[in-house]
Amino acid sequence: MVRMPQTMITEKLVGRSIYIELVDGEIVEGILDHVSNYELGVRRRDEALIIFRHAIRSVRVRENEVAGIVKDCCEDQHILDGSYAGYDVTVRFIGGKELSGKLLSVSRYEVAVASGGYAYVANKGSISYIKLIG
């Protein structure tokens, strides 16, 4: 059995422009500067922010930055695993907001969905459900 990675937002994205939507709807844009298990450091023109992962609804990056990261993974405790990559899905967030697109990758704490030329890495803790479409 292959162990499922914890997260898709890793050090490999440091230095890249990042767009983060927080659970409360606030948008944070900047350059990803630091990555840890529980926080992301983001630099903006006039400030530096430390964003806690539990407060993130989704992170928008270029689609090719997450495509193929986690395709063949699974753990017995998860129904949604890499075998669903390529399915069209609708992600329904707590609070009612939705995101539709193609499932790219799955990690222990996140799912990546391609939509509109971007990849959205959604925190599973902010998701009510994922509808599989086909």
C-alpha positions in Angstrom: 0.0 0.0 0.0 1.2 3.5 -0.9 0.8 6.1 1.9 -1.2 9.1 1.1 0.7 12.4 1.3 -0.5 14.9 3.8 -0.7 18.0 1.7 -0.1 19.3 -1.8 1.0 22.8 -0.8 4.7 22.0 -0.2 8.1 23.7 -0.4 8.1 23.1 -4.2 5.7 26.0 -4.5 7.8 28.5 -2.5 8.5 31.6 -4.6 5.4 31.3 -6.6 2.4 33.6 -6.7 -0.4 32.2 -4.7 -4.1 33.1 -4.3 -5.7 31.9 -1.1 -9.4 32.1 -0.1 -10.0 31.8 3.6 -12.9 30.1 5.2 -14.5 33.5 6.0 -14.3 34.6 2.4 -11.2 36.9 2.7 -8.8 36.7 -0.2 -5.0 36.7 0.3 -2.7 37.1 -2.6 1.1 37.1 -2.5 4.3 35.1 -2.9 4.5 31.9 -1.0 7.6 32.3 1.2 7.5 29.5 3.8 5.6 26.2 4.2 5.2 24.1 7.4 2.8 21.4 8.4 0.3 23.9 9.9 1.1 27.3 8.4 1.9 29.1 5.1 4.1 32.2 5.1 3.0 34.7 2.4 4.8 37.9 1.4 2.9 40.8 0.1 4.2 44.2 -1.0 3.9 45.8 2.4 3.6 42.9 4.9 4.2 39.3 5.7 1.4 37.0 6.8 1.4 33.6 8.5 -1.8 31.8 7.5 -2.9 28.8 9.4 -3.9 25.9 7.2 -7.2 25.3 9.1 -8.4 28.7 8.1 -7.9 28.0 4.3 -10.8 27.1 2.1 -8.8 26.8 -1.1 -5.5 27.8 -2.7 -5.4 28.7 -6.4 -2.3 27.9 -8.3 -1.5 27.0 -12.0 -3.0 23.7 -13.0 0.4 22.2 -13.9 1.7 22.9 -10.4 -0.4 20.1 -8.9 -1.4 17.9 -11.8 -0.2 14.4 -11.2 1.2 14.9 -7.7 -0.9 12.3 -6.1 -2.6 9.8 -8.4 -1.9 6.3 -6.9 -2.5 6.6 -3.2 -4.9 5.2 -0.8 -5.4 4.4 2.8 -8.1 2.1 4.1 -9.7 5.1 6.0 -10.4 7.1 2.8 -13.1 6.5 0.2 -11.9 9.4 -2.0 -8.4 8.4 -3.3 -6.3 8.9 -6.4 -8.4 6.4 -8.4 -11.0 9.2 -8.8 -8.5 11.5 -10.6 -10.0 12.7 -13.8 -13.7 12.6 -12.6 -15.8 15.7 -13.0 -16.8 16.9 -9.5 -18.6 19.6 -7.7 -17.1 20.5 -4.4 -19.6 22.0 -1.9 -18.0 24.0 0.9 -19.3 24.6 4.3 -21.3 27.8 3.9 -22.7 26.8 0.5 -20.1 28.0 -2.0 -19.3 25.5 -4.8 -16.4 24.7 -7.1 -16.9 22.5 -10.2 -14.2 21.0 -12.3 -12.0 17.9 -12.8 -10.4 16.2 -9.8 -6.7 16.3 -10.2 -5.2 14.9 -7.0 -6.1 13.8 -3.5 -4.0 14.0 -0.4 -4.9 13.3 3.3 -6.0 16.8 4.0 -6.7 18.3 0.5 -8.2 17.8 -2.9 -7.1 19.5 -6.1 -9.7 20.4 -8.7 -8.9 21.9 -12.2 -11.3 24.7 -13.1 -11.0 27.6 -15.5 -7.3 27.0 -16.3 -6.3 26.9 -12.6 -5.9 24.3 -9.9 -7.7 24.9 -6.7 -6.3 23.0 -3.7 -9.2 22.7 -1.3 -8.8 22.0 2.4 -11.0 18.9 3.2 -11.9 20.6 6.6 -13.8 23.3 4.7 -15.8 20.8 2.5 -19.3 19.6 3.2 -19.3 17.1 0.3 -17.9 16.2 -3.1 -20.3 15.2 -5.8 -18.9 12.8 -8.5 -20.2 13.5 -12.0 -19.4 10.6 -14.2 
